[in-house]
């Protein structure tokens, strides 16, 4: 049985369900100016509390449920699923968290990792600001807490990561050669046509967000400016395997009267190969045919196994076996199930 690393296991401080001061602080940072509403409610049948994030108001897009992030429960489910190690992430709230709140989460993840007995690792979280205080927290995450990289949001407010507002931040990450996991947001910047139907909003909306983010990064010259930054996008980059040929057309053999597409994409294709990676964000929903297509289009050396646990526990419990059942080589399965995560997040060093 091959080794398995779940490169996307969500973490949330259980203390936020019981500490009134922290609860008020967390909810006060939810940006109403982005059209987001956050609140804590209690299930009358179970007595369990959950944070609900709505975007737009009236449409639930995130649910953080009390008890889902208890270490003993996580380890028990990992054992049942045959997961050797997991990488802790946040689920969308990194889009708006202050530096103070990020420090609290970083400290909590570091303690969670310590208590896990080597079963877990984590990625640090910071707001994408080019300030000395943020740079110090980046250094603390990488050098003191032992995190193997950072985690970002696909966009912040209305700005995707290629925006010049984030240039000082990425210049610092480039100096340090950091791998960053890029998580989708509840919905993309333009979302009006997606809100009416739950699956369209909560699944396809996240795919649009990721594909938009990757396209902007590639075509904006982002990786020309920051060649030492590697980005790992969630949800297979929004199904990016379907666009790899479409977005990079070859030069036509016949002279065209009007040039409608940009054909000189050699540099962009090379940057896609060197700088962009894809975490699958649960295997089963994609389906066997689609995952095999993704491996063929993107390369097994660019795909990481991840389950989004605890969104649907079955994605963790049966996910690795689903990957093992793909019609791909054993070497490719090893890369997806653990090799790529070890390399990109420096897990081979035990961090």
Secondary structure, 3 states (H helix, E strand, C coil): CCCCEEEEEECCCHHHHCCHHHHHHHHHCCCHHHCCEEEEEECCCCCCEEEEEECCCCCEEEEEECCCCCHHHHHHHHHHHCCCEEEEECCCHHHCCCHHHHHHHHHHHHHHHHHCCCCEEECEECCCCCCHHHHHHHHHHHHHCCCCCEEEECEECCEECCCHHHHHHHHHHHHHCCEEEEECCCCCCCCHHHCCCHHHHHHHHHHHHHHHHHHHHHHCCHHHHCCCCEEEECHHHHHHHHCCCCCCCCCCCCCCCCCCCCCCCHHHHHHHHHHEEEECCCCCCCCHHHHHHHHHHHCHHHEECCCCECCCHHHHHCHHHHHHCCCCCHHHHHHHHHHHHHHHCCHHHCC
